[in-house]
Amino acid sequence: MADHFGGKWLYGGAVLTLSVVSLLTPTAARIHIGVLIALQVLSGLGKGVMMPASHALIARWSAPQYRSAVVTVLLLGIDAGVTAGMFLAGVLCDYGFAGGWPSVFYVFGVVGCVWSVAWFLLCYDSPATHPGISAAERRYWETTIGSTDLESHPPTPWREILTSIPVWALAVLHCSDVWGYLTLMVCLPLYMHDVLGVNTTRNGAFSALPFAVSLVAGPASGLLADWLRTRLSTTIVRKLICVVSYTLICCLLILVGYIGCDRALAVAIICIVTSCAAVGFSVVGVNQLDLAPLHAGKIIGLTYTVANLGAIAAPHVVGAITYDRSTRSEWRNVFFIMAANYLVGMVVFVIFGSGERQSWADGISRDPESRDPGPFS
């Protein structure tokens, strides 16, 4: 839908849906658990379309040579939202209106609704559909991106996408990334409370700090990746960044399980972990645009679907391990599993991934002899 119709209404509609769900959540929680679950299902439907819609827009609003930087800068919103959300949620739970925790949902819901109105008024699917763009800027985009990539909506080469080894390698890496990220985002406050003994308000601040640090690491990694791409092939750059960032994450996650209850050291290490994860996003969040810009929405829809298996598994694994006792030894096992998960994703991508535009990227299957040389190019 995003690649064919454009991402404007799909993305804006998703944010508006999530905002309305947020506003209704406290009431639903008081009515019945079934109503709350129904709202969460609706929330998942809204979240599911956001990444494909954003990539359909990025493919038509960014120059290919700067896409690593563009994606990492735009998706700062994720880390900024987590940072603000964790910090404000801790404060609002203790001091907010409507009984504390409901104010979290009301505040964020109102902010989302206001943002949606601005989005619908200001956003357009591509330079070709923007009514206020100048002729000079339109020519710039046509020259930079190409009139074909800018305006065309070719038929989807589903067979080629579903049988592409680089696409599936990226899907595995995406799953590993989301598993680790969701474990930190959702379960980090539990670790802060049970192991480090942090109260609710300080918990929000401490849990937000690692994601605040990654606000700097993400854009820096994007700029570095694009600079390296002027000197090395895109495939080598993506794999190099993947190896460095994920190896550091694995080592640091193992280390944090053995540091005891030193709050400052634990938070410092987790800050480095989230920074490395932000660096890795210049691979996970951009490689779809390397492989096939016109089908980036479809590819990230596929890889994000696989990645959500990790999002489903992450809190269940933490819950199963820490259900009886949420102690340092149990959390050490959580960190071991996270490290193993990152290692698997890294190895698969390094062996089978690619950073080159695929032969089917224009929607037309070409002669087999002209196909992309593969993941080892």
N, C-alpha and C positions, 0 to 999 in steps of 0.2 A: 504493500500500500504506500509506504513512504517513497520508494524508488519510482513508483508509477504516478502517484498523485501529488507528491511533494510532502515535506515534513512539517510544514507550518501548522496546519490544523491538527495533525496527528499528535505532535508534541505538545502544543498548547492545550489541546483537549485532555491529554493525559495528566498534565499538571493541574488543570482545573478539577478533574475527577478526583485526584489525590487530595486536593485541598478541601473539597466538599466532604470526602470520606473522613478527613481529619476533624472537620467541624462536627460531624455526626457521631464520631467514635465515643465520646463520654456518654452520650444519651443511649447509644446502642449497648454499651457495657452495663448500663443500669437496667435495660429492658430484658435482655436475654443473651446468653452466650451465642446462640444461633444467629442472632442479628449481627453480633460483633464479627463472627466468622464470615457471614455473607459480605460485610463491608470489607474485610480483609481480602476476600476473593476479588472483589471489585478493584481494590487497591492493587493487587497483583496484575490484573489485566491492564491497568493504567501504566504501571511501571514497566511492563513488558514491551511496550511500543516506544519507549523513550529513546533507548539507544539506537535502534534502527532509524527512527525519525531524525535524530541528531546527525547521524552519519550521512543520511541522504542530503541534508542541508550542507554539511561540511564539504562533501564532494563537489558541490556547486558554488561554494563561497570561499574556497581556499586554493592558493596556488600549490601545485604538487610538490615543489621544492621546499615548502614551508609547512607541510602538513603535520609533521611531528610536533612542531612548536604550536601550531594552531589548535590541534586536538588537546594537547596537555594544558594549554592556557584556558581553553573553553571549559574543559572538564575540571578545572579548579573548583567549579561550583559544587562538585561532589564533596571534596574535602572541606571546602568552606562551609557547606551545609552541615556536614557532620560535626565540624568544630563548633559552629554556633549552636547547633542542635543539642549537643551533649552538654555544653556549658550552660545554656539557657534552661534546658530541661531540669538540670540539677537545682538551679536557683528557683525556677517556677514551682517545682515540686515542694520546696520548703516554704516559699514566700508568696506564691502566686494566688490568684483569685479562684473562685468556684471550687474551693477545697484543695487547691494545690495542683495535683497531677492533671486534672481536666484543662487547666489553663494552658498547658503545653500544646494540646491539640487545637484549642481555640486560637491561640496566637499564631501558630504556624499555618493553620487553615486560612485565616484572614490574609496573611502575607501572601500565600500562594494564589488566592483569588485576585488580589490586586495585581500581582505580577502577570497573571494570565491575561488580564485586560490590556496591559501594556504590550505584551507579546503579540496579541492578535492585531493590534494597531500598527506595530512597527516592523514585524517580521514578514519576509517574503521568501518563497521557495528557491529562487535563484535570481541572479542579476537580470535574466531575460524577462522576468515577471515583475520586476520592481518598477513602479510607475514614476518614481522620482529620480531615478538614476540618470546621470549625465551621459551624453553620447561618448565622451572620452573615456569614462569609466567602463561603459559597456564594451567598448573596443578593447580596453585593457583586459577585461575578463575573457573575452573571446580569444584574444591572443595568448593569454596565460594558460587558460584551461583548454581552449579549443571549442569551437562552436558545437561540435558533436557531443563532447562530454557535458557541455553547459546546458544543452536543450533536449537532447535525444533521450528517449525511454525505450531502449531496445528490448526485444523479447528475452525472457530469462532463460539462460542455459542451465536448467535445473540438473540435467544429467551430469554435466561437467562440474557444477558446483558440488553436488553430492558425492562425486567420485574423485574429487580433488584431494590429494594427499596433503598439500600445504594448508588447505582449508581445515581439514580435520586435525592437523597438528596444532593449528591456532586454536581450535575449539578445546583441545585438551589443555593447552596453556591457559586459556581463558577460564576454564573450570578451576584449575589450580589457583589462579589469581583471585577469583571471586570467593573460593572457599576460605583462603587466608584472610582476605579483606573483611568478609562478613564475620569471621570469628573475632577479629579485632574490634570491628565496629559494634557488633551486637553484644559480645561476651566480655569485652574488656572491662566495663563497669563492674561486672560480677567478680572478676579477678581482683580489681582494685579494692572491692569491699571485703571479700572473703579472705584473701591472702595478705593484702597490704593494710587492711584495716582502715580504709579511708571512708569518711562520712559522706552523706549524699551530695552536699554542695561542693565539697572539695573533690569528690569522685567525678562530678561533671567536668570540673576544670582539668583534673589530671587525665581523664579519658579523652578530653578534647585536644590536649597539648600535642600528642603525636600526630594528629591529623593537621593541626596548625603548622607544624614544622614541614609537613609534606607539601604545603602550599608553595614553598620555595623550591623544593626538590623537583616537583613535576615540571614546571616551565623550564627550569634549567636543563633538565634531561632532554626536553623536546628541542631546545636550541642546540644542545650538544649533538643530538642525533642528526639534525639537519646539517650541521656543520661537517660532521663525519661523512655524511652521504655525498658531499662534494668531493671527497677524497677516496672513499671506498664504495663498494657496491652496497645497495640497500640491504641485500640479504646478509652480508657480513656484519653490517652495523646493527641490524635487528638482533642477530644471534649473539653478538658481542655484548650488547647491553643486557640481553636476557641472562647470559651466563654470569656476568659480574653482579647484577642486582640480585638475582635469585640465590646465588651462592652465598652472598653476604646475609641474606635473609635466613637461609637455613642455619648458618653458623650462629647467628645472633639468637634465633629462637631456641636452639639447644642451650646456649649460654644462659639465657634468662631463666631457664628452669633450675639453675644451680646457684643463683645469687642470693638466695635467702629472702628476707623481707626488707631489704634495703630499698625504700621507696624511690629515692632519687636515682639510684642506679637502674632500677627496673624501668622507670619511666624514660630515662635517657636511652636505654637499649631499645625500648619499644618505639621511641621517636625515630631512631635510625632505621628500624624495621619498616615503619610506614613510609619513610623517605625513600628507601630502596624499592618499596612497592610502587610508589609514585613514579620512580625512574622506570620501573618495568612496564608501566602503563604506556610509555612511548613505544612499546612493542604491541602489547595486548590491545590497546585502543586505536592503533593506527594501521596495523598490518592489513586490515580489511581493505583500506584505501590503496595500499600497495598492490594487492592482488587484482582488484577489479573495482575502480572508482564508481562506475555506473551501477554496480550491483553491491556496493558497500552496505547498504541498508539490509539487503537480503542475507549477506554473509554474516554480518554481526547479529542479525536475527537468529541465524542458525547457531553461531558460536555462543551467543548469549543464552540460548535455550539449553545447550549442553552445560554452560557455566552455571545455570540455575540448579543443576543437580548438586553442584558444590554448595550453592547457597542453601539448599534444603538440608544437605548432610551436615553442614558446619554446626548449627546450633544443636542438632540431635546428638552429634558426637560429643560435644562439650557437656550436654545434659546427661548423657549416659555415663560419662567418666566422672563427673562431679556430683552426681545425684545423691549418693550416700554421704560422701565427705568432700567438701570443696576446699581441699588443703593444697599445700605447695606440691606435694608429691603427685597428686592427681593432675594439677595444672602442668606439671612437668611432662606428663604423658600427652596432654593436649598440645603442648608446644612441639613435642617429638612428631606427632601426627601431622601437624601443620608443616613442619620442615620436610617430612617425607613427601607430602603432597606437592610442595613447591618444587622439590627435586625431580619428581616424575614429570611434571609439566615442562620443566626446563630441558630435560633430556630429550623428550619427544619432539619439542620444537627445534632444538639444535640439530637433530638428525633429519627431520622431515619437513621443517618449515622453509619458507621462501619469502623473499622481499620483492620479487620481480612481478611485473604485470603479466597476468596469465594470458594464454592465447585465446581464451574464450571470453576475455574481459569486455569485448564489444558486443557480446550477445550472440556471436556467430561462431560456430565450430569451424576451425580451420583444418587444413590438411595436417595429418599427424606429424609430418616431417617438420612443420613450422611451429610445433608446440613449444611451450616454455621448456627450457632444459631441465627444470625440476628443482627440488629443494636443495641440491648440492651446488647450484650455480653461484 
